[in-house]
Amino acid sequence: MLFEQYQLNQISLSNRIVMPPMTRSRSAAGNVATELMATYYAQRASAGLLISEGTQISRQGQGYAWTPGIYTPEQIAGWKQVTDAVHAAGGKIFAQLWHVGRISHTSLQPKGAQPVAPSAILAEGVKVFLAPEGAAAESGLGTMEQHSMPRALTIAEIKDIVHDYAQAAQNAIAAGFDGVELHGANGYLIEQFIDSQTNQRTDEYGGCLKNRLRFLKEVTTAVAEAIGADRVGVRQAPLTTLMGAMDDHPEETYIAAAGLLQEIGIAYIHIAEADWDNAPVMPVAFKEAYRTAFKGTLIYSGKYTKARAEEALRNGWADLIGFGRPFIANPDLPYRLVHDLPLNEPKREHFFGGAAEGYTDYPFATTQTLSSTY
């Protein structure tokens, strides 16, 4: 089993550091992963696990410019060069499968259609990154625009999206990924179904908690049946309000979701804690309830320091810890953390779009180097 090594009592961070998914908007025409992306991920292969940036399961699932997909043969081939590079460097990598739901724009949708959602509710002030027509990722040119008004999905369309997730999971395995993580967090489609304030449906996919969890259950079950439950993780963000997401009773909702995922038997739950200034703190009792409800591997991410990570591991709240933004500027982050070395500062202006600058040009703390091509 992939995560068996983490069920140890030792506290060492050395193999318990995860690079969580981070959108970097570097894909080529056709939303295809590139050689430059292969370099980026391979440089960071010393993490215990890499999780790819959000990767849309269909064109309908895209919400931002230059994000990669995994629904065409060209996209599968593009990701294959990434996974080959990571494996050659000794790493493991999961693909994060993504459908943004309402958080999209008509300019990104097939034939300029409306984005889709459980319910036709606009998230006022929630913006998506759009590029000028014809601009490539290397340009770095783009603007943040209010997402378009969504329309509610029909039941038949929901079933089609469940199939898209299962097919995308099979495509990810064909591309060489070790498994997949379902993006059920940060206000995107799966969470839109789960959260009470974004799901106002009155059919079997809305209303009571069991119905609001139905889409999560169907997607996760379909993906587990397609590639094996031990290759599946799910990301959740129970207390975040990103992209207009909000649930009236998050602890009840997300512990019930954890119990459901335990029944399906997935490999892990990846919990994204709110990480902005003055964000709500996830109570210890909530973390302990997650541990009671779910017996698999638990990953936590969200502004963790080495000290906070060791505390979480020592208290048994987490098995693995994700360090997000620090990995952008520190490809050898596990080495730096273990040896208490200073960290490089990220170049924020190069977070989204662009070429190698601010992406693959950060220095290592050691003499370790990686070729820029694979």
Disulfide bonds with the S-S distance in Angstrom:
none
